[in-house]
Amino acid sequence: MSYLGNPPWESGITPPELIDFIASHPPGRALDLGCGSGTNVITLAQHGWQAAGIDYIPRAIRAGRKKAHHADVDVNLRVDDIIKTENMGGPYDLVLDMGCYHGLPLSLRPAYRRNLIDILDKEGTYLLYALTTEDAEHIPGVSQADIDGFSQIGRMEFFLAQLHIFAISESGDNHGIG
Ligand SMILES: C[S@@+](CC[C@H](N)C(=O)[O-])C[C@H]1O[C@@H](n2cnc3c(N)ncnc32)[C@H](O)[C@@H]1O
């Protein structure tokens, strides 16, 4: 993955679901997993959130810090691997993933979900934006088995209640599936 050009998913626009979430929840602590150049971290900070983002591409984090400086907001953007890191902070009121989880190899996804449970506040919300696939083994995306995997972890009552998945269908329509 390269940050030499403008990656096609780097729209620089915060999606309406996150804007709605911000409008309907008091500011708290947020973490964006695979934050890229931090567009959504900056948006959260602009609305009073204590916002952090992790991405393992140093160039993305450097770009994000520059954007945050220009926007005059205080954010915590750092280079790290969301799977390997042992200190992601938390608990967070909001954990966000826009386009990161669905690209992870299947073998790493259980570790991601375990980390998530550790860092998400019991009353917290997890927002996942992902492409869906029926064959996650071969085609990047989130399958039904993935969604079931989110429900199989420990404190599932609160977790399931807080899980929102926004999938992008093949036709390009966005719709909530969880
Ligand atoms: C499709 S991009 C989305 C970026 C950003 N969330 C956005 O919506 O603009 C996926 C991002 O996840 C990051 N990523 C993928 N696997 C990661 C990992 N294991 N640890 C940290 N970042 C990761 C990539 O570097 C990339 O910036």
The ligand as a Tripos MOL2 file, in Angstrom:
@<TRIPOS>MOLECULE
LIG
   27    29     1     0     0
SMALL
NO_CHARGES

@<TRIPOS>ATOM
      1 C1         -8.4800    1.6830    3.2930 C.3       1 LIG1
      2 S1         -7.3760    2.5770    4.3410 S.3       1 LIG1
      3 C2         -8.5170    3.5860    5.2600 C.3       1 LIG1
      4 C3         -7.8570    4.7700    5.9250 C.3       1 LIG1
      5 C4         -8.7850    5.6360    6.7710 C.3       1 LIG1
      6 N1         -9.4760    4.8600    7.7910 N.3       1 LIG1
      7 C5         -9.7670    6.3720    5.9050 C.2       1 LIG1
      8 O1        -10.9620    6.0120    5.9440 O.co2     1 LIG1
      9 O2         -9.3730    7.2930    5.1780 O.co2     1 LIG1
     10 C6         -6.8720    1.3420    5.4800 C.3       1 LIG1
     11 C7         -5.8100    1.8330    6.4380 C.3       1 LIG1
     12 O3         -5.5460    0.8110    7.3910 O.3       1 LIG1
     13 C8         -4.1570    0.8140    7.6650 C.3       1 LIG1
     14 N2         -3.8150   -0.5130    8.2080 N.ar      1 LIG1
     15 C9         -4.0350   -1.7330    7.6480 C.ar      1 LIG1
     16 N3         -3.5980   -2.7100    8.4530 N.ar      1 LIG1
     17 C10        -3.0880   -2.0960    9.5660 C.ar      1 LIG1
     18 C11        -2.4850   -2.5820   10.7540 C.ar      1 LIG1
     19 N4         -2.3030   -3.8940   10.9750 N.pl3     1 LIG1
     20 N5         -2.0830   -1.6810   11.6830 N.ar      1 LIG1
     21 C12        -2.2400   -0.3400   11.4580 C.ar      1 LIG1
     22 N6         -2.8040    0.1630   10.3450 N.ar      1 LIG1
     23 C13        -3.2280   -0.7010    9.4080 C.ar      1 LIG1
     24 C14        -3.5230    1.1180    6.3090 C.3       1 LIG1
     25 O4         -2.2000    1.5890    6.4270 O.3       1 LIG1
     26 C15        -4.4880    2.1500    5.7520 C.3       1 LIG1
     27 O5         -4.1010    3.4680    6.0590 O.3       1 LIG1
@<TRIPOS>BOND
     1     1     2 1
     2     2     3 1
     3     2    10 1
     4     3     4 1
     5     4     5 1
     6     5     6 1
     7     5     7 1
     8     7     8 2
     9     7     9 1
    10    10    11 1
    11    11    12 1
    12    11    26 1
    13    12    13 1
    14    13    14 1
    15    13    24 1
    16    14    15 ar
    17    14    23 ar
    18    15    16 ar
    19    16    17 ar
    20    17    18 ar
    21    17    23 ar
    22    18    19 1
    23    18    20 ar
    24    20    21 ar
    25    21    22 ar
    26    22    23 ar
    27    24    25 1
    28    24    26 1
    29    26    27 1
@<TRIPOS>SUBSTRUCTURE
     1 LIG1         1 GROUP 0 **** ****
